[in-house]
Amino acid sequence: MKLYHGSNQAVEKPQIIAAVRGLDFGRGFYTTSNYEQAVRFTKNVVKRKKEGKCTVSVYNINEEDLFKNCSVMKFEKPNEEWLDFVSLNRRSAYNGKIYDVVIGPVANDTVYNVIDLYIDGTFSKDEAIKRLKVRDLYDQWTFCSEKSIDFLKFSNSEFV
């Protein structure tokens, strides 16, 4: 399987870097199986950092080996469990089990608004989930441990 990482430079050796803000799945190296999602993300990174070139790094991964050797949390859709997990991570308040890999829907800009309105109490959990279910959400694969990073095999990078 191929996974993609959008950045302002090629990333041949993925690393887990402490985040400066709360991210969906916490601290980790974020990838996606959707090339277009990685392209959109790289454009945002270059715009935010005001340096580098829009670059998508491509990795190969053996899913069977990953799932056999790592602890994996997988969210199939934006449900109550996913909403709680993302909300806690966004507030840097998650203190549950730490997984090697977390897989699930990515919260894009529209979804961020729904989650923020849920966190501040404007939307109930049911209302937030209802609004999230109508969105076409791409996936993200977050590698949260050095053990899991070793399963990512760099293939190539390309400017977009």
Phi and psi in radians as a Rosetta constraint file:
Dihedral C 1 N 2 CA 2 C 2 CIRCULARHARMONIC -1.783 0.35
Dihedral N 2 CA 2 C 2 N 3 CIRCULARHARMONIC 2.447 0.35
Dihedral C 2 N 3 CA 3 C 3 CIRCULARHARMONIC -2.224 0.35
Dihedral N 3 CA 3 C 3 N 4 CIRCULARHARMONIC 2.650 0.35
Dihedral C 3 N 4 CA 4 C 4 CIRCULARHARMONIC -2.199 0.35
Dihedral N 4 CA 4 C 4 N 5 CIRCULARHARMONIC 2.566 0.35
Dihedral C 4 N 5 CA 5 C 5 CIRCULARHARMONIC -2.297 0.35
Dihedral N 5 CA 5 C 5 N 6 CIRCULARHARMONIC 2.110 0.35
Dihedral C 5 N 6 CA 6 C 6 CIRCULARHARMONIC -1.648 0.35
Dihedral N 6 CA 6 C 6 N 7 CIRCULARHARMONIC 2.269 0.35
Dihedral C 6 N 7 CA 7 C 7 CIRCULARHARMONIC -2.665 0.35
Dihedral N 7 CA 7 C 7 N 8 CIRCULARHARMONIC -3.032 0.35
Dihedral C 7 N 8 CA 8 C 8 CIRCULARHARMONIC -1.689 0.35
Dihedral N 8 CA 8 C 8 N 9 CIRCULARHARMONIC 0.175 0.35
Dihedral C 8 N 9 CA 9 C 9 CIRCULARHARMONIC -2.829 0.35
Dihedral N 9 CA 9 C 9 N 10 CIRCULARHARMONIC 2.848 0.35
Dihedral C 9 N 10 CA 10 C 10 CIRCULARHARMONIC -1.191 0.35
Dihedral N 10 CA 10 C 10 N 11 CIRCULARHARMONIC 2.493 0.35
Dihedral C 10 N 11 CA 11 C 11 CIRCULARHARMONIC -2.154 0.35
Dihedral N 11 CA 11 C 11 N 12 CIRCULARHARMONIC 1.574 0.35
Dihedral C 11 N 12 CA 12 C 12 CIRCULARHARMONIC -1.353 0.35
Dihedral N 12 CA 12 C 12 N 13 CIRCULARHARMONIC -0.565 0.35
Dihedral C 12 N 13 CA 13 C 13 CIRCULARHARMONIC -2.112 0.35
Dihedral N 13 CA 13 C 13 N 14 CIRCULARHARMONIC 1.601 0.35
Dihedral C 13 N 14 CA 14 C 14 CIRCULARHARMONIC -1.020 0.35
Dihedral N 14 CA 14 C 14 N 15 CIRCULARHARMONIC 2.516 0.35
Dihedral C 14 N 15 CA 15 C 15 CIRCULARHARMONIC -2.372 0.35
Dihedral N 15 CA 15 C 15 N 16 CIRCULARHARMONIC 2.666 0.35
Dihedral C 15 N 16 CA 16 C 16 CIRCULARHARMONIC -1.605 0.35
Dihedral N 16 CA 16 C 16 N 17 CIRCULARHARMONIC 2.008 0.35
Dihedral C 16 N 17 CA 17 C 17 CIRCULARHARMONIC -2.010 0.35
Dihedral N 17 CA 17 C 17 N 18 CIRCULARHARMONIC 2.398 0.35
Dihedral C 17 N 18 CA 18 C 18 CIRCULARHARMONIC -1.020 0.35
Dihedral N 18 CA 18 C 18 N 19 CIRCULARHARMONIC 2.285 0.35
Dihedral C 18 N 19 CA 19 C 19 CIRCULARHARMONIC -1.370 0.35
Dihedral N 19 CA 19 C 19 N 20 CIRCULARHARMONIC 2.561 0.35
Dihedral C 19 N 20 CA 20 C 20 CIRCULARHARMONIC -1.511 0.35
Dihedral N 20 CA 20 C 20 N 21 CIRCULARHARMONIC -0.142 0.35
Dihedral C 20 N 21 CA 21 C 21 CIRCULARHARMONIC -2.563 0.35
Dihedral N 21 CA 21 C 21 N 22 CIRCULARHARMONIC 2.835 0.35
Dihedral C 21 N 22 CA 22 C 22 CIRCULARHARMONIC -1.183 0.35
Dihedral N 22 CA 22 C 22 N 23 CIRCULARHARMONIC 2.209 0.35
Dihedral C 22 N 23 CA 23 C 23 CIRCULARHARMONIC -1.900 0.35
Dihedral N 23 CA 23 C 23 N 24 CIRCULARHARMONIC 2.835 0.35
Dihedral C 23 N 24 CA 24 C 24 CIRCULARHARMONIC -0.822 0.35
Dihedral N 24 CA 24 C 24 N 25 CIRCULARHARMONIC -0.894 0.35
Dihedral C 24 N 25 CA 25 C 25 CIRCULARHARMONIC -1.958 0.35
Dihedral N 25 CA 25 C 25 N 26 CIRCULARHARMONIC 0.349 0.35
Dihedral C 25 N 26 CA 26 C 26 CIRCULARHARMONIC 1.431 0.35
Dihedral N 26 CA 26 C 26 N 27 CIRCULARHARMONIC -2.802 0.35
Dihedral C 26 N 27 CA 27 C 27 CIRCULARHARMONIC -1.191 0.35
Dihedral N 27 CA 27 C 27 N 28 CIRCULARHARMONIC 2.324 0.35
Dihedral C 27 N 28 CA 28 C 28 CIRCULARHARMONIC 2.919 0.35
Dihedral N 28 CA 28 C 28 N 29 CIRCULARHARMONIC -3.131 0.35
Dihedral C 28 N 29 CA 29 C 29 CIRCULARHARMONIC -1.804 0.35
Dihedral N 29 CA 29 C 29 N 30 CIRCULARHARMONIC 2.056 0.35
Dihedral C 29 N 30 CA 30 C 30 CIRCULARHARMONIC -1.658 0.35
Dihedral N 30 CA 30 C 30 N 31 CIRCULARHARMONIC 2.321 0.35
Dihedral C 30 N 31 CA 31 C 31 CIRCULARHARMONIC -2.382 0.35
Dihedral N 31 CA 31 C 31 N 32 CIRCULARHARMONIC 3.043 0.35
Dihedral C 31 N 32 CA 32 C 32 CIRCULARHARMONIC -2.552 0.35
Dihedral N 32 CA 32 C 32 N 33 CIRCULARHARMONIC 2.720 0.35
Dihedral C 32 N 33 CA 33 C 33 CIRCULARHARMONIC -1.547 0.35
Dihedral N 33 CA 33 C 33 N 34 CIRCULARHARMONIC -0.037 0.35
Dihedral C 33 N 34 CA 34 C 34 CIRCULARHARMONIC -1.840 0.35
Dihedral N 34 CA 34 C 34 N 35 CIRCULARHARMONIC 1.944 0.35
Dihedral C 34 N 35 CA 35 C 35 CIRCULARHARMONIC -1.007 0.35
Dihedral N 35 CA 35 C 35 N 36 CIRCULARHARMONIC -0.783 0.35
Dihedral C 35 N 36 CA 36 C 36 CIRCULARHARMONIC -1.069 0.35
Dihedral N 36 CA 36 C 36 N 37 CIRCULARHARMONIC -0.636 0.35
Dihedral C 36 N 37 CA 37 C 37 CIRCULARHARMONIC -1.091 0.35
Dihedral N 37 CA 37 C 37 N 38 CIRCULARHARMONIC -0.757 0.35
Dihedral C 37 N 38 CA 38 C 38 CIRCULARHARMONIC -1.109 0.35
Dihedral N 38 CA 38 C 38 N 39 CIRCULARHARMONIC -0.675 0.35
Dihedral C 38 N 39 CA 39 C 39 CIRCULARHARMONIC -1.113 0.35
Dihedral N 39 CA 39 C 39 N 40 CIRCULARHARMONIC -0.788 0.35
Dihedral C 39 N 40 CA 40 C 40 CIRCULARHARMONIC -1.069 0.35
Dihedral N 40 CA 40 C 40 N 41 CIRCULARHARMONIC -0.721 0.35
Dihedral C 40 N 41 CA 41 C 41 CIRCULARHARMONIC -1.164 0.35
Dihedral N 41 CA 41 C 41 N 42 CIRCULARHARMONIC -0.736 0.35
Dihedral C 41 N 42 CA 42 C 42 CIRCULARHARMONIC -1.082 0.35
Dihedral N 42 CA 42 C 42 N 43 CIRCULARHARMONIC -0.642 0.35
Dihedral C 42 N 43 CA 43 C 43 CIRCULARHARMONIC -1.124 0.35
Dihedral N 43 CA 43 C 43 N 44 CIRCULARHARMONIC -0.682 0.35
Dihedral C 43 N 44 CA 44 C 44 CIRCULARHARMONIC -1.148 0.35
Dihedral N 44 CA 44 C 44 N 45 CIRCULARHARMONIC -0.701 0.35
Dihedral C 44 N 45 CA 45 C 45 CIRCULARHARMONIC -1.122 0.35
Dihedral N 45 CA 45 C 45 N 46 CIRCULARHARMONIC -0.836 0.35
Dihedral C 45 N 46 CA 46 C 46 CIRCULARHARMONIC -1.089 0.35
Dihedral N 46 CA 46 C 46 N 47 CIRCULARHARMONIC -0.715 0.35
Dihedral C 46 N 47 CA 47 C 47 CIRCULARHARMONIC -1.123 0.35
Dihedral N 47 CA 47 C 47 N 48 CIRCULARHARMONIC -0.760 0.35
Dihedral C 47 N 48 CA 48 C 48 CIRCULARHARMONIC -1.202 0.35
Dihedral N 48 CA 48 C 48 N 49 CIRCULARHARMONIC -0.746 0.35
Dihedral C 48 N 49 CA 49 C 49 CIRCULARHARMONIC -1.492 0.35
Dihedral N 49 CA 49 C 49 N 50 CIRCULARHARMONIC -0.312 0.35
Dihedral C 49 N 50 CA 50 C 50 CIRCULARHARMONIC 0.988 0.35
Dihedral N 50 CA 50 C 50 N 51 CIRCULARHARMONIC 0.638 0.35
Dihedral C 50 N 51 CA 51 C 51 CIRCULARHARMONIC -2.813 0.35
Dihedral N 51 CA 51 C 51 N 52 CIRCULARHARMONIC 2.811 0.35
Dihedral C 51 N 52 CA 52 C 52 CIRCULARHARMONIC 1.475 0.35
Dihedral N 52 CA 52 C 52 N 53 CIRCULARHARMONIC -3.055 0.35
Dihedral C 52 N 53 CA 53 C 53 CIRCULARHARMONIC -2.136 0.35
Dihedral N 53 CA 53 C 53 N 54 CIRCULARHARMONIC 2.602 0.35
Dihedral C 53 N 54 CA 54 C 54 CIRCULARHARMONIC -1.093 0.35
Dihedral N 54 CA 54 C 54 N 55 CIRCULARHARMONIC 1.972 0.35
Dihedral C 54 N 55 CA 55 C 55 CIRCULARHARMONIC -2.335 0.35
Dihedral N 55 CA 55 C 55 N 56 CIRCULARHARMONIC 2.285 0.35
Dihedral C 55 N 56 CA 56 C 56 CIRCULARHARMONIC -1.904 0.35
Dihedral N 56 CA 56 C 56 N 57 CIRCULARHARMONIC 2.126 0.35
Dihedral C 56 N 57 CA 57 C 57 CIRCULARHARMONIC -1.654 0.35
Dihedral N 57 CA 57 C 57 N 58 CIRCULARHARMONIC 2.434 0.35
Dihedral C 57 N 58 CA 58 C 58 CIRCULARHARMONIC -1.987 0.35
Dihedral N 58 CA 58 C 58 N 59 CIRCULARHARMONIC 2.374 0.35
Dihedral C 58 N 59 CA 59 C 59 CIRCULARHARMONIC -2.254 0.35
Dihedral N 59 CA 59 C 59 N 60 CIRCULARHARMONIC 2.596 0.35
Dihedral C 59 N 60 CA 60 C 60 CIRCULARHARMONIC -1.816 0.35
Dihedral N 60 CA 60 C 60 N 61 CIRCULARHARMONIC 2.537 0.35
Dihedral C 60 N 61 CA 61 C 61 CIRCULARHARMONIC -2.519 0.35
Dihedral N 61 CA 61 C 61 N 62 CIRCULARHARMONIC 2.453 0.35
Dihedral C 61 N 62 CA 62 C 62 CIRCULARHARMONIC -1.666 0.35
Dihedral N 62 CA 62 C 62 N 63 CIRCULARHARMONIC 1.772 0.35
Dihedral C 62 N 63 CA 63 C 63 CIRCULARHARMONIC -1.005 0.35
Dihedral N 63 CA 63 C 63 N 64 CIRCULARHARMONIC -0.747 0.35
Dihedral C 63 N 64 CA 64 C 64 CIRCULARHARMONIC -1.032 0.35
Dihedral N 64 CA 64 C 64 N 65 CIRCULARHARMONIC -0.813 0.35
Dihedral C 64 N 65 CA 65 C 65 CIRCULARHARMONIC -1.118 0.35
Dihedral N 65 CA 65 C 65 N 66 CIRCULARHARMONIC -0.733 0.35
Dihedral C 65 N 66 CA 66 C 66 CIRCULARHARMONIC -1.043 0.35
Dihedral N 66 CA 66 C 66 N 67 CIRCULARHARMONIC -0.882 0.35
Dihedral C 66 N 67 CA 67 C 67 CIRCULARHARMONIC -1.179 0.35
Dihedral N 67 CA 67 C 67 N 68 CIRCULARHARMONIC -0.506 0.35
Dihedral C 67 N 68 CA 68 C 68 CIRCULARHARMONIC -1.324 0.35
Dihedral N 68 CA 68 C 68 N 69 CIRCULARHARMONIC -0.554 0.35
Dihedral C 68 N 69 CA 69 C 69 CIRCULARHARMONIC -1.904 0.35
Dihedral N 69 CA 69 C 69 N 70 CIRCULARHARMONIC -0.128 0.35
Dihedral C 69 N 70 CA 70 C 70 CIRCULARHARMONIC -2.215 0.35
Dihedral N 70 CA 70 C 70 N 71 CIRCULARHARMONIC 2.684 0.35
Dihedral C 70 N 71 CA 71 C 71 CIRCULARHARMONIC -1.412 0.35
Dihedral N 71 CA 71 C 71 N 72 CIRCULARHARMONIC 2.218 0.35
Dihedral C 71 N 72 CA 72 C 72 CIRCULARHARMONIC -2.227 0.35
Dihedral N 72 CA 72 C 72 N 73 CIRCULARHARMONIC 2.286 0.35
Dihedral C 72 N 73 CA 73 C 73 CIRCULARHARMONIC -1.852 0.35
Dihedral N 73 CA 73 C 73 N 74 CIRCULARHARMONIC 2.138 0.35
Dihedral C 73 N 74 CA 74 C 74 CIRCULARHARMONIC -2.179 0.35
Dihedral N 74 CA 74 C 74 N 75 CIRCULARHARMONIC 2.134 0.35
Dihedral C 74 N 75 CA 75 C 75 CIRCULARHARMONIC -1.757 0.35
Dihedral N 75 CA 75 C 75 N 76 CIRCULARHARMONIC 2.101 0.35
Dihedral C 75 N 76 CA 76 C 76 CIRCULARHARMONIC -1.332 0.35
Dihedral N 76 CA 76 C 76 N 77 CIRCULARHARMONIC -0.502 0.35
Dihedral C 76 N 77 CA 77 C 77 CIRCULARHARMONIC -2.721 0.35
Dihedral N 77 CA 77 C 77 N 78 CIRCULARHARMONIC 2.928 0.35
Dihedral C 77 N 78 CA 78 C 78 CIRCULARHARMONIC -1.316 0.35
Dihedral N 78 CA 78 C 78 N 79 CIRCULARHARMONIC 1.542 0.35
Dihedral C 78 N 79 CA 79 C 79 CIRCULARHARMONIC -1.902 0.35
Dihedral N 79 CA 79 C 79 N 80 CIRCULARHARMONIC -2.988 0.35
Dihedral C 79 N 80 CA 80 C 80 CIRCULARHARMONIC -1.052 0.35
Dihedral N 80 CA 80 C 80 N 81 CIRCULARHARMONIC -0.759 0.35
Dihedral C 80 N 81 CA 81 C 81 CIRCULARHARMONIC -1.093 0.35
Dihedral N 81 CA 81 C 81 N 82 CIRCULARHARMONIC -0.769 0.35
Dihedral C 81 N 82 CA 82 C 82 CIRCULARHARMONIC -1.081 0.35
Dihedral N 82 CA 82 C 82 N 83 CIRCULARHARMONIC -0.806 0.35
Dihedral C 82 N 83 CA 83 C 83 CIRCULARHARMONIC -1.048 0.35
Dihedral N 83 CA 83 C 83 N 84 CIRCULARHARMONIC -0.786 0.35
Dihedral C 83 N 84 CA 84 C 84 CIRCULARHARMONIC -1.085 0.35
Dihedral N 84 CA 84 C 84 N 85 CIRCULARHARMONIC -0.784 0.35
Dihedral C 84 N 85 CA 85 C 85 CIRCULARHARMONIC -1.087 0.35
Dihedral N 85 CA 85 C 85 N 86 CIRCULARHARMONIC -0.854 0.35
Dihedral C 85 N 86 CA 86 C 86 CIRCULARHARMONIC -1.127 0.35
Dihedral N 86 CA 86 C 86 N 87 CIRCULARHARMONIC -0.767 0.35
Dihedral C 86 N 87 CA 87 C 87 CIRCULARHARMONIC -1.059 0.35
Dihedral N 87 CA 87 C 87 N 88 CIRCULARHARMONIC -0.768 0.35
Dihedral C 87 N 88 CA 88 C 88 CIRCULARHARMONIC -1.144 0.35
Dihedral N 88 CA 88 C 88 N 89 CIRCULARHARMONIC -0.742 0.35
Dihedral C 88 N 89 CA 89 C 89 CIRCULARHARMONIC -1.147 0.35
Dihedral N 89 CA 89 C 89 N 90 CIRCULARHARMONIC -0.676 0.35
Dihedral C 89 N 90 CA 90 C 90 CIRCULARHARMONIC -1.083 0.35
Dihedral N 90 CA 90 C 90 N 91 CIRCULARHARMONIC -0.532 0.35
Dihedral C 90 N 91 CA 91 C 91 CIRCULARHARMONIC -1.641 0.35
Dihedral N 91 CA 91 C 91 N 92 CIRCULARHARMONIC 0.105 0.35
Dihedral C 91 N 92 CA 92 C 92 CIRCULARHARMONIC 0.947 0.35
Dihedral N 92 CA 92 C 92 N 93 CIRCULARHARMONIC 0.682 0.35
Dihedral C 92 N 93 CA 93 C 93 CIRCULARHARMONIC -2.035 0.35
Dihedral N 93 CA 93 C 93 N 94 CIRCULARHARMONIC 0.030 0.35
Dihedral C 93 N 94 CA 94 C 94 CIRCULARHARMONIC -1.236 0.35
Dihedral N 94 CA 94 C 94 N 95 CIRCULARHARMONIC 2.251 0.35
Dihedral C 94 N 95 CA 95 C 95 CIRCULARHARMONIC -2.352 0.35
Dihedral N 95 CA 95 C 95 N 96 CIRCULARHARMONIC 0.480 0.35
Dihedral C 95 N 96 CA 96 C 96 CIRCULARHARMONIC -1.556 0.35
Dihedral N 96 CA 96 C 96 N 97 CIRCULARHARMONIC -2.805 0.35
Dihedral C 96 N 97 CA 97 C 97 CIRCULARHARMONIC -1.037 0.35
Dihedral N 97 CA 97 C 97 N 98 CIRCULARHARMONIC 2.443 0.35
Dihedral C 97 N 98 CA 98 C 98 CIRCULARHARMONIC -1.713 0.35
Dihedral N 98 CA 98 C 98 N 99 CIRCULARHARMONIC 2.166 0.35
Dihedral C 98 N 99 CA 99 C 99 CIRCULARHARMONIC -1.732 0.35
Dihedral N 99 CA 99 C 99 N 100 CIRCULARHARMONIC 2.730 0.35
Dihedral C 99 N 100 CA 100 C 100 CIRCULARHARMONIC -1.238 0.35
Dihedral N 100 CA 100 C 100 N 101 CIRCULARHARMONIC -0.654 0.35
Dihedral C 100 N 101 CA 101 C 101 CIRCULARHARMONIC -2.446 0.35
Dihedral N 101 CA 101 C 101 N 102 CIRCULARHARMONIC 2.408 0.35
Dihedral C 101 N 102 CA 102 C 102 CIRCULARHARMONIC -2.171 0.35
Dihedral N 102 CA 102 C 102 N 103 CIRCULARHARMONIC 2.258 0.35
Dihedral C 102 N 103 CA 103 C 103 CIRCULARHARMONIC -2.169 0.35
Dihedral N 103 CA 103 C 103 N 104 CIRCULARHARMONIC 2.383 0.35
Dihedral C 103 N 104 CA 104 C 104 CIRCULARHARMONIC 2.991 0.35
Dihedral N 104 CA 104 C 104 N 105 CIRCULARHARMONIC -3.064 0.35
Dihedral C 104 N 105 CA 105 C 105 CIRCULARHARMONIC -1.074 0.35
Dihedral N 105 CA 105 C 105 N 106 CIRCULARHARMONIC 2.511 0.35
Dihedral C 105 N 106 CA 106 C 106 CIRCULARHARMONIC -1.579 0.35
Dihedral N 106 CA 106 C 106 N 107 CIRCULARHARMONIC 2.417 0.35
Dihedral C 106 N 107 CA 107 C 107 CIRCULARHARMONIC -1.555 0.35
Dihedral N 107 CA 107 C 107 N 108 CIRCULARHARMONIC 1.785 0.35
Dihedral C 107 N 108 CA 108 C 108 CIRCULARHARMONIC -1.361 0.35
Dihedral N 108 CA 108 C 108 N 109 CIRCULARHARMONIC -3.048 0.35
Dihedral C 108 N 109 CA 109 C 109 CIRCULARHARMONIC -0.998 0.35
Dihedral N 109 CA 109 C 109 N 110 CIRCULARHARMONIC -0.709 0.35
Dihedral C 109 N 110 CA 110 C 110 CIRCULARHARMONIC -1.150 0.35
Dihedral N 110 CA 110 C 110 N 111 CIRCULARHARMONIC -0.702 0.35
Dihedral C 110 N 111 CA 111 C 111 CIRCULARHARMONIC -1.190 0.35
Dihedral N 111 CA 111 C 111 N 112 CIRCULARHARMONIC -0.644 0.35
Dihedral C 111 N 112 CA 112 C 112 CIRCULARHARMONIC -0.917 0.35
Dihedral N 112 CA 112 C 112 N 113 CIRCULARHARMONIC -0.772 0.35
Dihedral C 112 N 113 CA 113 C 113 CIRCULARHARMONIC -1.055 0.35
Dihedral N 113 CA 113 C 113 N 114 CIRCULARHARMONIC -0.771 0.35
Dihedral C 113 N 114 CA 114 C 114 CIRCULARHARMONIC -1.087 0.35
Dihedral N 114 CA 114 C 114 N 115 CIRCULARHARMONIC -0.793 0.35
Dihedral C 114 N 115 CA 115 C 115 CIRCULARHARMONIC -1.136 0.35
Dihedral N 115 CA 115 C 115 N 116 CIRCULARHARMONIC -0.730 0.35
Dihedral C 115 N 116 CA 116 C 116 CIRCULARHARMONIC -1.070 0.35
Dihedral N 116 CA 116 C 116 N 117 CIRCULARHARMONIC -0.720 0.35
Dihedral C 116 N 117 CA 117 C 117 CIRCULARHARMONIC -1.190 0.35
Dihedral N 117 CA 117 C 117 N 118 CIRCULARHARMONIC -0.530 0.35
Dihedral C 117 N 118 CA 118 C 118 CIRCULARHARMONIC -1.225 0.35
Dihedral N 118 CA 118 C 118 N 119 CIRCULARHARMONIC -0.804 0.35
Dihedral C 118 N 119 CA 119 C 119 CIRCULARHARMONIC -1.063 0.35
Dihedral N 119 CA 119 C 119 N 120 CIRCULARHARMONIC -0.711 0.35
Dihedral C 119 N 120 CA 120 C 120 CIRCULARHARMONIC -1.469 0.35
Dihedral N 120 CA 120 C 120 N 121 CIRCULARHARMONIC 0.026 0.35
Dihedral C 120 N 121 CA 121 C 121 CIRCULARHARMONIC 1.612 0.35
Dihedral N 121 CA 121 C 121 N 122 CIRCULARHARMONIC 0.012 0.35
Dihedral C 121 N 122 CA 122 C 122 CIRCULARHARMONIC -1.181 0.35
Dihedral N 122 CA 122 C 122 N 123 CIRCULARHARMONIC -0.748 0.35
Dihedral C 122 N 123 CA 123 C 123 CIRCULARHARMONIC -1.833 0.35
Dihedral N 123 CA 123 C 123 N 124 CIRCULARHARMONIC 2.467 0.35
Dihedral C 123 N 124 CA 124 C 124 CIRCULARHARMONIC -1.305 0.35
Dihedral N 124 CA 124 C 124 N 125 CIRCULARHARMONIC 2.933 0.35
Dihedral C 124 N 125 CA 125 C 125 CIRCULARHARMONIC -1.048 0.35
Dihedral N 125 CA 125 C 125 N 126 CIRCULARHARMONIC -0.765 0.35
Dihedral C 125 N 126 CA 126 C 126 CIRCULARHARMONIC -1.079 0.35
Dihedral N 126 CA 126 C 126 N 127 CIRCULARHARMONIC -0.743 0.35
Dihedral C 126 N 127 CA 127 C 127 CIRCULARHARMONIC -1.150 0.35
Dihedral N 127 CA 127 C 127 N 128 CIRCULARHARMONIC -0.741 0.35
Dihedral C 127 N 128 CA 128 C 128 CIRCULARHARMONIC -1.083 0.35
Dihedral N 128 CA 128 C 128 N 129 CIRCULARHARMONIC -0.810 0.35
Dihedral C 128 N 129 CA 129 C 129 CIRCULARHARMONIC -1.108 0.35
Dihedral N 129 CA 129 C 129 N 130 CIRCULARHARMONIC -0.720 0.35
Dihedral C 129 N 130 CA 130 C 130 CIRCULARHARMONIC -1.026 0.35
Dihedral N 130 CA 130 C 130 N 131 CIRCULARHARMONIC -0.763 0.35
Dihedral C 130 N 131 CA 131 C 131 CIRCULARHARMONIC -1.220 0.35
Dihedral N 131 CA 131 C 131 N 132 CIRCULARHARMONIC -0.560 0.35
Dihedral C 131 N 132 CA 132 C 132 CIRCULARHARMONIC -1.305 0.35
Dihedral N 132 CA 132 C 132 N 133 CIRCULARHARMONIC -0.566 0.35
Dihedral C 132 N 133 CA 133 C 133 CIRCULARHARMONIC -1.157 0.35
Dihedral N 133 CA 133 C 133 N 134 CIRCULARHARMONIC -0.384 0.35
Dihedral C 133 N 134 CA 134 C 134 CIRCULARHARMONIC -1.525 0.35
Dihedral N 134 CA 134 C 134 N 135 CIRCULARHARMONIC -0.049 0.35
Dihedral C 134 N 135 CA 135 C 135 CIRCULARHARMONIC -1.546 0.35
Dihedral N 135 CA 135 C 135 N 136 CIRCULARHARMONIC 2.561 0.35
Dihedral C 135 N 136 CA 136 C 136 CIRCULARHARMONIC -1.596 0.35
Dihedral N 136 CA 136 C 136 N 137 CIRCULARHARMONIC 1.658 0.35
Dihedral C 136 N 137 CA 137 C 137 CIRCULARHARMONIC -1.724 0.35
Dihedral N 137 CA 137 C 137 N 138 CIRCULARHARMONIC 2.340 0.35
Dihedral C 137 N 138 CA 138 C 138 CIRCULARHARMONIC -1.442 0.35
Dihedral N 138 CA 138 C 138 N 139 CIRCULARHARMONIC 3.001 0.35
Dihedral C 138 N 139 CA 139 C 139 CIRCULARHARMONIC -1.713 0.35
Dihedral N 139 CA 139 C 139 N 140 CIRCULARHARMONIC 2.821 0.35
Dihedral C 139 N 140 CA 140 C 140 CIRCULARHARMONIC -2.397 0.35
Dihedral N 140 CA 140 C 140 N 141 CIRCULARHARMONIC 2.458 0.35
Dihedral C 140 N 141 CA 141 C 141 CIRCULARHARMONIC -2.012 0.35
Dihedral N 141 CA 141 C 141 N 142 CIRCULARHARMONIC 1.977 0.35
Dihedral C 141 N 142 CA 142 C 142 CIRCULARHARMONIC -1.884 0.35
Dihedral N 142 CA 142 C 142 N 143 CIRCULARHARMONIC 2.126 0.35
Dihedral C 142 N 143 CA 143 C 143 CIRCULARHARMONIC -1.675 0.35
Dihedral N 143 CA 143 C 143 N 144 CIRCULARHARMONIC 1.947 0.35
Dihedral C 143 N 144 CA 144 C 144 CIRCULARHARMONIC -1.808 0.35
Dihedral N 144 CA 144 C 144 N 145 CIRCULARHARMONIC -0.054 0.35
Dihedral C 144 N 145 CA 145 C 145 CIRCULARHARMONIC -2.395 0.35
Dihedral N 145 CA 145 C 145 N 146 CIRCULARHARMONIC 2.738 0.35
Dihedral C 145 N 146 CA 146 C 146 CIRCULARHARMONIC -1.067 0.35
Dihedral N 146 CA 146 C 146 N 147 CIRCULARHARMONIC -0.629 0.35
Dihedral C 146 N 147 CA 147 C 147 CIRCULARHARMONIC -0.986 0.35
Dihedral N 147 CA 147 C 147 N 148 CIRCULARHARMONIC -0.803 0.35
Dihedral C 147 N 148 CA 148 C 148 CIRCULARHARMONIC -1.262 0.35
Dihedral N 148 CA 148 C 148 N 149 CIRCULARHARMONIC -0.607 0.35
Dihedral C 148 N 149 CA 149 C 149 CIRCULARHARMONIC -0.993 0.35
Dihedral N 149 CA 149 C 149 N 150 CIRCULARHARMONIC -0.594 0.35
Dihedral C 149 N 150 CA 150 C 150 CIRCULARHARMONIC -1.098 0.35
Dihedral N 150 CA 150 C 150 N 151 CIRCULARHARMONIC -0.311 0.35
Dihedral C 150 N 151 CA 151 C 151 CIRCULARHARMONIC -1.444 0.35
Dihedral N 151 CA 151 C 151 N 152 CIRCULARHARMONIC -0.242 0.35
Dihedral C 151 N 152 CA 152 C 152 CIRCULARHARMONIC -1.465 0.35
Dihedral N 152 CA 152 C 152 N 153 CIRCULARHARMONIC 2.082 0.35
Dihedral C 152 N 153 CA 153 C 153 CIRCULARHARMONIC -1.905 0.35
Dihedral N 153 CA 153 C 153 N 154 CIRCULARHARMONIC 1.941 0.35
Dihedral C 153 N 154 CA 154 C 154 CIRCULARHARMONIC -1.055 0.35
Dihedral N 154 CA 154 C 154 N 155 CIRCULARHARMONIC 2.294 0.35
Dihedral C 154 N 155 CA 155 C 155 CIRCULARHARMONIC -1.824 0.35
Dihedral N 155 CA 155 C 155 N 156 CIRCULARHARMONIC -1.009 0.35
Dihedral C 155 N 156 CA 156 C 156 CIRCULARHARMONIC -2.945 0.35
Dihedral N 156 CA 156 C 156 N 157 CIRCULARHARMONIC 3.042 0.35
Dihedral C 156 N 157 CA 157 C 157 CIRCULARHARMONIC -2.365 0.35
Dihedral N 157 CA 157 C 157 N 158 CIRCULARHARMONIC 2.762 0.35
Dihedral C 157 N 158 CA 158 C 158 CIRCULARHARMONIC -2.537 0.35
Dihedral N 158 CA 158 C 158 N 159 CIRCULARHARMONIC 2.521 0.35
Dihedral C 158 N 159 CA 159 C 159 CIRCULARHARMONIC -1.417 0.35
Dihedral N 159 CA 159 C 159 N 160 CIRCULARHARMONIC 2.443 0.35
